[in-house]
Amino acid sequence: MGETKMSILIKDTTREERERIVKESLGNLDGACDGCMAGLAEMYQDYIDGKKEIREINMEFNARYVSGNDGPERSGCSYAD
């Protein structure tokens, strides 16, 4: 039972295959009530369009998450005064 793994690289897939890969990976996008899943799907649009590999998109997302650059600035606790 040796399974062969399908490549998800842009060079090895068609646009339609990339759309399917993203859709299957993210699950049911229509069932999200807070709208965050739609934003997640948009995050992978460059992969679907053949501009960036999934790995690149995930690395960029992780870099912003770890650095906190996109989050609000914390100015301190107003109760400590």
N, CA, C and O atoms as a GROMACS GRO file, in nm:
protein
  324
    1MET      N    1   0.032  -0.058   0.000
    1MET     CA    2   0.000   0.000   0.000
    1MET      C    3   0.070   0.125   0.000
    1MET      O    4   0.046   0.213   0.082
    2GLY      N    5   0.160   0.133  -0.096
    2GLY     CA    6   0.231   0.257  -0.110
    2GLY      C    7   0.148   0.360  -0.182
    2GLY      O    8   0.117   0.347  -0.300
    3GLU      N    9   0.112   0.463  -0.109
    3GLU     CA   10   0.038   0.573  -0.169
    3GLU      C   11   0.135   0.669  -0.233
    3GLU      O   12   0.241   0.698  -0.177
    4THR      N   13   0.101   0.718  -0.350
    4THR     CA   14   0.182   0.822  -0.411
    4THR      C   15   0.122   0.956  -0.374
    4THR      O   16   0.000   0.976  -0.380
    5LYS      N   17   0.208   1.047  -0.337
    5LYS     CA   18   0.161   1.180  -0.297
    5LYS      C   19   0.153   1.270  -0.419
    5LYS      O   20   0.243   1.272  -0.504
    6MET      N   21   0.044   1.343  -0.427
    6MET     CA   22   0.025   1.439  -0.535
    6MET      C   23   0.098   1.568  -0.499
    6MET      O   24   0.089   1.616  -0.386
    7SER      N   25   0.169   1.623  -0.594
    7SER     CA   26   0.238   1.749  -0.573
    7SER      C   27   0.136   1.863  -0.572
    7SER      O   28   0.040   1.863  -0.650
    8ILE      N   29   0.157   1.959  -0.483
    8ILE     CA   30   0.071   2.077  -0.480
    8ILE      C   31   0.144   2.200  -0.532
    8ILE      O   32   0.093   2.312  -0.523
    9LEU      N   33   0.263   2.180  -0.586
    9LEU     CA   34   0.339   2.292  -0.640
    9LEU      C   35   0.269   2.351  -0.762
    9LEU      O   36   0.202   2.279  -0.837
   10ILE      N   37   0.283   2.480  -0.780
   10ILE     CA   38   0.220   2.550  -0.892
   10ILE      C   39   0.259   2.486  -1.024
   10ILE      O   40   0.174   2.469  -1.112
   11LYS      N   41   0.386   2.452  -1.039
   11LYS     CA   42   0.433   2.397  -1.167
   11LYS      C   43   0.371   2.261  -1.199
   11LYS      O   44   0.371   2.218  -1.315
   12ASP      N   45   0.318   2.193  -1.096
   12ASP     CA   46   0.263   2.060  -1.115
   12ASP      C   47   0.111   2.057  -1.115
   12ASP      O   48   0.052   1.949  -1.124
   13THR      N   49   0.046   2.173  -1.104
   13THR     CA   50  -0.100   2.176  -1.093
   13THR      C   51  -0.160   2.278  -1.189
   13THR      O   52  -0.094   2.372  -1.233
   14THR      N   53  -0.288   2.257  -1.219
   14THR     CA   54  -0.363   2.355  -1.297
   14THR      C   55  -0.435   2.448  -1.200
   14THR      O   56  -0.443   2.419  -1.080
   15ARG      N   57  -0.486   2.555  -1.250
   15ARG     CA   58  -0.562   2.648  -1.166
   15ARG      C   59  -0.680   2.576  -1.100
   15ARG      O   60  -0.706   2.595  -0.981
   16GLU      N   61  -0.750   2.494  -1.176
   16GLU     CA   62  -0.864   2.421  -1.123
   16GLU      C   63  -0.822   2.327  -1.009
   16GLU      O   64  -0.892   2.314  -0.909
   17GLU      N   65  -0.708   2.262  -1.026
   17GLU     CA   66  -0.658   2.174  -0.921
   17GLU      C   67  -0.622   2.254  -0.795
   17GLU      O   68  -0.649   2.210  -0.684
   18ARG      N   69  -0.562   2.371  -0.814
   18ARG     CA   70  -0.526   2.454  -0.699
   18ARG      C   71  -0.651   2.503  -0.625
   18ARG      O   72  -0.652   2.508  -0.502
   19GLU      N   73  -0.755   2.539  -0.700
   19GLU     CA   74  -0.881   2.579  -0.638
   19GLU      C   75  -0.937   2.464  -0.554
   19GLU      O   76  -0.984   2.486  -0.442
   20ARG      N   77  -0.933   2.343  -0.607
   20ARG     CA   78  -0.982   2.226  -0.535
   20ARG      C   79  -0.897   2.198  -0.411
   20ARG      O   80  -0.951   2.166  -0.305
   21ILE      N   81  -0.767   2.210  -0.424
   21ILE     CA   82  -0.676   2.187  -0.311
   21ILE      C   83  -0.708   2.282  -0.196
   21ILE      O   84  -0.718   2.239  -0.081
   22VAL      N   85  -0.725   2.411  -0.227
   22VAL     CA   86  -0.756   2.509  -0.124
   22VAL      C   87  -0.893   2.481  -0.063
   22VAL      O   88  -0.909   2.483   0.059
   23LYS      N   89  -0.992   2.455  -0.147
   23LYS     CA   90  -1.129   2.429  -0.098
   23LYS      C   91  -1.131   2.306  -0.008
   23LYS      O   92  -1.193   2.310   0.099
   24GLU      N   93  -1.066   2.199  -0.048
   24GLU     CA   94  -1.065   2.077   0.032
   24GLU      C   95  -0.986   2.096   0.162
   24GLU      O   96  -1.021   2.040   0.266
   25SER      N   97  -0.882   2.174   0.156
   25SER     CA   98  -0.798   2.196   0.274
   25SER      C   99  -0.869   2.280   0.380
   25SER      O  100  -0.852   2.256   0.499
   26LEU      N  101  -0.948   2.377   0.336
   26LEU     CA  102  -1.013   2.468   0.430
   26LEU      C  103  -1.148   2.416   0.478
   26LEU      O  104  -1.199   2.463   0.579
   27GLY      N  105  -1.206   2.322   0.409
   27GLY     CA  106  -1.335   2.267   0.451
   27GLY      C  107  -1.451   2.351   0.404
   27GLY      O  108  -1.443   2.417   0.300
   28ASN      N  109  -1.559   2.349   0.480
   28ASN     CA  110  -1.683   2.417   0.444
   28ASN      C  111  -1.673   2.567   0.471
   28ASN      O  112  -1.686   2.610   0.586
   29LEU      N  113  -1.648   2.645   0.368
   29LEU     CA  114  -1.634   2.790   0.384
   29LEU      C  115  -1.770   2.858   0.404
   29LEU      O  116  -1.777   2.963   0.468
   30ASP      N  117  -1.875   2.798   0.350
   30ASP     CA  118  -2.007   2.860   0.361
   30ASP      C  119  -2.065   2.850   0.501
   30ASP      O  120  -2.154   2.927   0.537
   31GLY      N  121  -2.016   2.757   0.581
   31GLY     CA  122  -2.070   2.736   0.715
   31GLY      C  123  -2.014   2.831   0.819
   31GLY      O  124  -2.055   2.826   0.934
   32ALA      N  125  -1.922   2.915   0.782
   32ALA     CA  126  -1.860   3.007   0.878
   32ALA      C  127  -1.952   3.127   0.899
   32ALA      O  128  -1.989   3.194   0.803
   33CYS      N  129  -1.987   3.152   1.023
   33CYS     CA  130  -2.081   3.261   1.049
   33CYS      C  131  -2.012   3.394   1.076
   33CYS      O  132  -2.075   3.499   1.065
   34ASP      N  133  -1.885   3.392   1.112
   34ASP     CA  134  -1.819   3.518   1.147
   34ASP      C  135  -1.738   3.579   1.034
   34ASP      O  136  -1.676   3.684   1.051
   35GLY      N  137  -1.738   3.515   0.919
   35GLY     CA  138  -1.669   3.571   0.803
   35GLY      C  139  -1.520   3.546   0.797
   35GLY      O  140  -1.456   3.586   0.699
   36CYS      N  141  -1.463   3.483   0.898
   36CYS     CA  142  -1.317   3.466   0.897
   36CYS      C  143  -1.273   3.362   0.794
   36CYS      O  144  -1.163   3.373   0.740
   37MET      N  145  -1.356   3.262   0.767
   37MET     CA  146  -1.317   3.160   0.670
   37MET      C  147  -1.307   3.218   0.530
   37MET      O  148  -1.220   3.177   0.453
   38ALA      N  149  -1.393   3.312   0.497
   38ALA     CA  150  -1.384   3.376   0.366
   38ALA      C  151  -1.252   3.450   0.353
   38ALA      O  152  -1.191   3.448   0.246
   39GLY      N  153  -1.209   3.516   0.458
   39GLY     CA  154  -1.080   3.585   0.458
   39GLY      C  155  -0.965   3.488   0.444
   39GLY      O  156  -0.864   3.519   0.380
   40LEU      N  157  -0.980   3.372   0.504
   40LEU     CA  158  -0.878   3.269   0.493
   40LEU      C  159  -0.867   3.219   0.349
   40LEU      O  160  -0.757   3.196   0.299
   41ALA      N  161  -0.980   3.204   0.283
   41ALA     CA  162  -0.980   3.161   0.143
   41ALA      C  163  -0.912   3.267   0.056
   41ALA      O  164  -0.837   3.233  -0.036
   42GLU      N  165  -0.938   3.393   0.083
   42GLU     CA  166  -0.875   3.502   0.007
   42GLU      C  167  -0.724   3.502   0.026
   42GLU      O  168  -0.650   3.541  -0.065
   43MET      N  169  -0.679   3.459   0.141
   43MET     CA  170  -0.535   3.455   0.171
   43MET      C  171  -0.462   3.366   0.070
   43MET      O  172  -0.345   3.391   0.039
   44TYR      N  173  -0.529   3.264   0.020
   44TYR     CA  174  -0.466   3.169  -0.072
   44TYR      C  175  -0.493   3.200  -0.219
   44TYR      O  176  -0.463   3.118  -0.306
   45GLN      N  177  -0.550   3.316  -0.247
   45GLN     CA  178  -0.580   3.351  -0.387
   45GLN      C  179  -0.455   3.359  -0.473
   45GLN      O  180  -0.459   3.320  -0.590
   46ASP      N  181  -0.343   3.407  -0.418
   46ASP     CA  182  -0.219   3.413  -0.496
   46ASP      C  183  -0.171   3.273  -0.535
   46ASP      O  184  -0.110   3.255  -0.640
   47TYR      N  185  -0.198   3.174  -0.451
   47TYR     CA  186  -0.164   3.035  -0.487
   47TYR      C  187  -0.254   2.989  -0.600
   47TYR      O  188  -0.205   2.931  -0.698
   48ILE      N  189  -0.382   3.013  -0.588
   48ILE     CA  190  -0.476   2.973  -0.694
   48ILE      C  191  -0.438   3.039  -0.826
   48ILE      O  192  -0.446   2.976  -0.932
   49ASP      N  193  -0.398   3.165  -0.820
   49ASP     CA  194  -0.360   3.240  -0.941
   49ASP      C  195  -0.222   3.203  -0.993
   49ASP      O  196  -0.182   3.250  -1.100
   50GLY      N  197  -0.148   3.119  -0.920
   50GLY     CA  198  -0.016   3.077  -0.964
   50GLY      C  199   0.094   3.177  -0.936
   50GLY      O  200   0.199   3.173  -1.001
   51LYS      N  201   0.072   3.267  -0.840
   51LYS     CA  202   0.171   3.371  -0.809
   51LYS      C  203   0.264   3.332  -0.694
   51LYS      O  204   0.382   3.368  -0.695
   52LYS      N  205   0.211   3.259  -0.594
   52LYS     CA  206   0.290   3.220  -0.477
   52LYS      C  207   0.255   3.077  -0.438
   52LYS      O  208   0.141   3.034  -0.451
   53GLU      N  209   0.355   3.005  -0.391
   53GLU     CA  210   0.332   2.870  -0.341
   53GLU      C  211   0.265   2.878  -0.204
   53GLU      O  212   0.277   2.979  -0.134
   54ILE      N  213   0.195   2.774  -0.166
   54ILE     CA  214   0.130   2.768  -0.035
   54ILE      C  215   0.232   2.791   0.075
   54ILE      O  216   0.204   2.861   0.173
   55ARG      N  217   0.348   2.733   0.060
   55ARG     CA  218   0.454   2.747   0.161
   55ARG      C  219   0.488   2.894   0.183
   55ARG      O  220   0.505   2.938   0.297
   56GLU      N  221   0.499   2.971   0.075
   56GLU     CA  222   0.532   3.114   0.086
   56GLU      C  223   0.422   3.190   0.161
   56GLU      O  224   0.451   3.274   0.246
   57ILE      N  225   0.298   3.161   0.128
   57ILE     CA  226   0.185   3.229   0.191
   57ILE      C  227   0.182   3.197   0.340
   57ILE      O  228   0.162   3.286   0.422
   58ASN      N  229   0.200   3.071   0.373
   58ASN     CA  230   0.199   3.031   0.514
   58ASN      C  231   0.314   3.093   0.591
   58ASN      O  232   0.298   3.134   0.706
   59MET      N  233   0.431   3.101   0.529
   59MET     CA  234   0.547   3.162   0.595
   59MET      C  235   0.522   3.311   0.621
   59MET      O  236   0.556   3.362   0.728
   60GLU      N  237   0.463   3.381   0.524
   60GLU     CA  238   0.432   3.523   0.541
   60GLU      C  239   0.331   3.542   0.653
   60GLU      O  240   0.345   3.633   0.735
   61PHE      N  241   0.230   3.458   0.657
   61PHE     CA  242   0.128   3.467   0.761
   61PHE      C  243   0.191   3.442   0.898
   61PHE      O  244   0.166   3.517   0.992
   62ASN      N  245   0.271   3.338   0.908
   62ASN     CA  246   0.335   3.305   1.036
   62ASN      C  247   0.429   3.416   1.081
   62ASN      O  248   0.436   3.445   1.201
   63ALA      N  249   0.501   3.478   0.989
   63ALA     CA  250   0.593   3.587   1.025
   63ALA      C  251   0.516   3.705   1.083
   63ALA      O  252   0.562   3.765   1.180
   64ARG      N  253   0.402   3.738   1.027
   64ARG     CA  254   0.321   3.849   1.081
   64ARG      C  255   0.263   3.811   1.216
   64ARG      O  256   0.256   3.894   1.306
   65TYR      N  257   0.221   3.685   1.230
   65TYR     CA  258   0.161   3.639   1.356
   65TYR      C  259   0.264   3.642   1.469
   65TYR      O  260   0.235   3.690   1.578
   66VAL      N  261   0.382   3.591   1.442
   66VAL     CA  262   0.486   3.583   1.545
   66VAL      C  263   0.536   3.722   1.582
   66VAL      O  264   0.558   3.750   1.700
   67SER      N  265   0.553   3.810   1.484
   67SER     CA  266   0.605   3.943   1.511
   67SER      C  267   0.502   4.034   1.576
   67SER      O  268   0.536   4.126   1.650
   68GLY      N  269   0.375   4.008   1.547
   68GLY     CA  270   0.268   4.092   1.602
   68GLY      C  271   0.256   4.226   1.533
   68GLY      O  272   0.187   4.314   1.584
   69ASN      N  273   0.321   4.245   1.420
   69ASN     CA  274   0.321   4.374   1.353
   69ASN      C  275   0.183   4.420   1.309
   69ASN      O  276   0.157   4.540   1.304
   70ASP      N  277   0.094   4.327   1.277
   70ASP     CA  278  -0.038   4.366   1.229
   70ASP      C  279  -0.139   4.384   1.341
   70ASP      O  280  -0.253   4.423   1.316
   71GLY      N  281  -0.100   4.358   1.463
   71GLY     CA  282  -0.192   4.369   1.576
   71GLY      C  283  -0.193   4.509   1.633
   71GLY      O  284  -0.108   4.592   1.600
   72PRO      N  285  -0.290   4.535   1.719
   72PRO     CA  286  -0.297   4.668   1.781
   72PRO      C  287  -0.184   4.688   1.881
   72PRO      O  288  -0.135   4.591   1.940
   73GLU      N  289  -0.142   4.811   1.898
   73GLU     CA  290  -0.039   4.845   1.995
   73GLU      C  291  -0.099   4.837   2.135
   73GLU      O  292  -0.213   4.879   2.157
   74ARG      N  293  -0.024   4.785   2.228
   74ARG     CA  294  -0.070   4.780   2.366
   74ARG      C  295  -0.005   4.894   2.442
   74ARG      O  296   0.117   4.903   2.447
   75SER      N  297  -0.085   4.979   2.500
   75SER     CA  298  -0.032   5.098   2.567
   75SER      C  299  -0.024   5.082   2.718
   75SER      O  300   0.028   5.170   2.786
   76GLY      N  301  -0.072   4.973   2.770
   76GLY     CA  302  -0.067   4.953   2.915
   76GLY      C  303  -0.206   4.942   2.972
   76GLY      O  304  -0.306   4.961   2.903
   77CYS      N  305  -0.211   4.914   3.097
   77CYS     CA  306  -0.336   4.894   3.165
   77CYS      C  307  -0.380   5.024   3.233
   77CYS      O  308  -0.303   5.083   3.309
   78SER      N  309  -0.498   5.068   3.205
   78SER     CA  310  -0.545   5.193   3.265
   78SER      C  311  -0.580   5.176   3.412
   78SER      O  312  -0.594   5.275   3.484
   79TYR      N  313  -0.596   5.052   3.457
   79TYR     CA  314  -0.628   5.028   3.598
   79TYR      C  315  -0.507   5.037   3.690
   79TYR      O  316  -0.524   5.044   3.812
   80ALA      N  317  -0.387   5.038   3.635
   80ALA     CA  318  -0.266   5.040   3.716
   80ALA      C  319  -0.230   5.181   3.763
   80ALA      O  320  -0.138   5.196   3.843
   81ASP      N  321  -0.298   5.283   3.716
   81ASP     CA  322  -0.264   5.421   3.751
   81ASP      C  323  -0.296   5.455   3.893
   81ASP      O  324  -0.274   5.568   3.936
   0.00000   0.00000   0.00000
